[in-house]
Amino acid sequence: PPRAIPDRIMLNLTEQPATSAAFTWRTAVFVDSGVVQITEASPTPDLTVNARTVDASRTQFVSNLNAANYFSAVVDGLKPGTLYAYRVGYGMHVSEWAHFVTAYEEDETLSFIYFGDAQNDIKSLWSRAVRGAFQQMPKADFMLHAGDLVNKPNNDHEWGEWFEAGGWIYQMIPSIATPGNHEYWEDDEDNAFLSLNWRPTFTLPENGPEGDEEATYFIDYKNVRMISINSPGFLAYEEVAEAQVSWLEEVLKSNTQ
């Protein structure tokens, strides 16, 4: 269950990954405020002296297991290709300090880890995949989760397993994610809905079609345009899919990457 100390800490890429970063975390409902403290990393143990404090927005979320407060913040004005230290929380209830590197503007090299279908036996088995990938590529630019992160979209314990499997890796290597069909559920009239956990869990770009933000989006990272298409394959989703096609055509036409 959620506590005063932040958990499910997620570092996400933004539309401007060289100069900004996005942060999301969870606490118990009695914690009603949250901030990100961030500074350029250095050997000093007293990181708070020069740390900048950024307020986070709060969303109360009731899952199938419990209620929690989720906090989200985007920090702008960062330097490209720079090692930063940050922590999240409020008052005495804060996370440990973690490091990450912003994207380089001119470096043409690119490495990322691609994951598909964590989905089943997430804690017991998929944990080997994400941890083994980190051992192999500890300096990857980011991680890309290509759908079906969980099996049942609104089962909070599966999302808990997903975070336990990746642990602090999610705090240090930024992630982007796109929904798969297992991130969707249907009502009695075959209407399809995105997992209730999706938007509280991630802070992703909102440059997609209206109503499909943080699921359909694009990011320019170095010399590559990464495009997330939210296409669960349900017939009831046809109208949204048509909007995605028009959006995608414009995103591809305007691409200079």
JOLIN-V991416 format. One record per residue. N is the residue number from 1. SS is DSSP state (~ for helix, > for strand, _ for the rest). BURIAL is + if it has 9 or more other C-alpha atoms within 8 Angstrom, else -. D_CENTER is the distance of its C-alpha to the mean C-alpha in Angstrom with 1 decimal. Layout:
N&SS&BURIAL&D_CENTER + N&SS&BURIAL&D_CENTER
This chain:
1&_&-&20.3 + 2&_&+&18.4 + 3&_&-&20.4 + 4&_&+&21.0 + 5&_&+&19.2 + 6&_&+&15.3 + 7&>&+&13.5 + 8&>&+&10.2 + 9&>&+&8.9 + 10&>&+&5.4 + 11&>&+&5.7 + 12&>&+&4.1 + 13&_&+&7.2 + 14&_&+&9.4 + 15&_&-&12.6 + 16&_&+&14.5 + 17&_&+&12.8 + 18&_&+&16.3 + 19&_&+&16.8 + 20&_&+&13.6 + 21&>&+&10.2 + 22&>&+&7.7 + 23&>&+&7.5 + 24&>&+&7.2 + 25&>&+&9.9 + 26&>&+&12.7 + 27&>&+&16.5 + 28&_&+&19.8 + 29&_&+&21.1 + 30&_&-&23.8 + 31&_&+&21.4 + 32&_&-&21.3 + 33&_&-&20.0 + 34&_&+&17.3 + 35&>&+&17.0 + 36&>&+&15.3 + 37&>&+&18.1 + 38&>&+&17.8 + 39&>&+&20.6 + 40&>&+&21.5 + 41&_&+&21.8 + 42&_&-&25.5 + 43&_&-&27.7 + 44&_&-&28.6 + 45&_&-&27.8 + 46&_&-&27.9 + 47&~&+&24.6 + 48&~&-&25.0 + 49&~&-&28.0 + 50&_&-&26.2 + 51&_&+&22.8 + 52&>&-&21.5 + 53&>&-&20.3 + 54&>&+&17.9 + 55&>&-&17.9 + 56&_&+&14.9 + 57&>&-&15.2 + 58&>&+&15.8 + 59&>&-&15.4 + 60&>&+&17.6 + 61&>&+&16.7 + 62&>&-&19.3 + 63&_&+&18.4 + 64&_&-&21.1 + 65&_&-&21.6 + 66&_&-&21.2 + 67&>&+&20.2 + 68&>&+&17.5 + 69&>&+&16.3 + 70&>&+&12.6 + 71&>&+&12.2 + 72&>&+&10.1 + 73&>&+&11.3 + 74&>&+&11.4 + 75&>&+&14.0 + 76&_&-&16.3 + 77&_&-&19.5 + 78&_&+&18.3 + 79&_&-&20.5 + 80&_&+&19.7 + 81&_&+&19.9 + 82&_&+&20.0 + 83&>&+&19.0 + 84&>&+&17.6 + 85&>&+&17.7 + 86&>&+&15.9 + 87&>&+&15.9 + 88&>&+&14.8 + 89&>&+&17.1 + 90&>&+&20.4 + 91&_&-&24.0 + 92&_&-&24.8 + 93&>&+&21.8 + 94&>&+&19.3 + 95&_&+&17.2 + 96&_&-&18.5 + 97&_&-&18.1 + 98&>&+&15.6 + 99&>&+&15.9 + 100&>&+&13.9 + 101&>&-&15.6 + 102&_&+&15.1 + 103&_&+&16.0 + 104&_&+&19.8 + 105&_&-&21.5 + 106&_&-&24.4 + 107&_&-&23.6 + 108&_&-&23.8 + 109&_&-&22.6 + 110&_&-&19.2 + 111&_&-&17.8 + 112&>&+&14.7 + 113&>&+&14.2 + 114&>&-&14.1 + 115&>&+&13.6 + 116&_&+&15.2 + 117&_&+&16.2 + 118&_&+&15.3 + 119&_&+&16.8 + 120&_&-&19.9 + 121&_&-&21.0 + 122&~&+&17.5 + 123&~&+&18.5 + 124&~&-&21.9 + 125&~&-&21.4 + 126&~&+&17.9 + 127&~&+&17.5 + 128&~&+&20.2 + 129&~&-&18.3 + 130&~&+&15.1 + 131&~&+&17.4 + 132&~&-&20.0 + 133&~&+&17.8 + 134&~&+&16.9 + 135&~&-&20.7 + 136&~&-&21.5 + 137&_&-&19.0 + 138&_&-&18.1 + 139&_&-&17.9 + 140&_&+&15.7 + 141&_&+&14.1 + 142&>&+&10.7 + 143&>&+&9.6 + 144&>&+&9.6 + 145&>&+&9.4 + 146&_&+&12.2 + 147&_&+&12.6 + 148&_&+&14.4 + 149&_&+&12.0 + 150&_&+&14.5 + 151&_&+&18.1 + 152&_&-&18.8 + 153&_&+&16.1 + 154&_&+&17.1 + 155&_&+&18.1 + 156&~&+&16.3 + 157&~&-&17.8 + 158&~&+&16.1 + 159&~&+&12.6 + 160&~&+&14.3 + 161&~&+&15.5 + 162&~&+&12.3 + 163&~&+&11.1 + 164&~&+&14.7 + 165&~&+&14.9 + 166&~&+&12.3 + 167&_&+&13.1 + 168&_&-&13.1 + 169&~&-&12.1 + 170&~&+&8.3 + 171&~&+&9.8 + 172&~&+&11.7 + 173&_&+&10.3 + 174&_&+&7.3 + 175&>&+&5.2 + 176&>&+&5.5 + 177&>&+&6.6 + 178&_&+&9.8 + 179&_&+&11.8 + 180&_&+&14.9 + 181&~&+&18.1 + 182&~&+&17.3 + 183&~&+&14.5 + 184&>&+&17.6 + 185&>&+&20.6 + 186&>&+&24.0 + 187&_&-&26.5 + 188&_&-&30.3 + 189&_&-&30.7 + 190&_&-&28.2 + 191&_&+&25.7 + 192&>&+&22.2 + 193&>&-&19.2 + 194&>&+&15.5 + 195&_&+&14.4 + 196&~&+&14.8 + 197&~&+&11.8 + 198&~&+&9.3 + 199&~&-&9.2 + 200&~&+&9.7 + 201&~&+&6.8 + 202&_&+&3.9 + 203&_&+&5.4 + 204&_&+&6.1 + 205&_&+&9.7 + 206&_&-&12.6 + 207&_&+&15.1 + 208&_&+&15.8 + 209&_&+&18.8 + 210&_&-&19.6 + 211&_&-&18.3 + 212&_&+&15.7 + 213&_&+&13.1 + 214&_&+&9.4 + 215&_&+&10.8 + 216&_&+&13.4 + 217&>&+&12.7 + 218&>&+&13.6 + 219&>&+&12.9 + 220&>&+&15.9 + 221&>&+&15.3 + 222&_&+&18.8 + 223&_&-&21.1 + 224&>&-&18.8 + 225&>&+&17.4 + 226&>&-&14.5 + 227&>&-&14.8 + 228&>&+&12.9 + 229&_&+&15.6 + 230&_&+&15.2 + 231&_&-&18.5 + 232&_&+&19.2 + 233&_&-&22.9 + 234&_&-&24.4 + 235&~&-&27.5 + 236&~&-&26.6 + 237&~&+&23.6 + 238&~&-&26.1 + 239&~&-&26.1 + 240&~&-&22.4 + 241&~&+&22.7 + 242&~&-&25.6 + 243&~&+&23.6 + 244&~&+&21.0 + 245&~&-&24.0 + 246&~&-&25.3 + 247&~&+&22.0 + 248&~&-&21.5 + 249&~&-&25.1 + 250&~&-&24.6 + 251&~&+&21.4 + 252&~&-&23.4 + 253&~&-&26.6 + 254&_&-&25.0 + 255&_&-&23.3 + 256&_&-&25.0 + 257&_&-&22.8
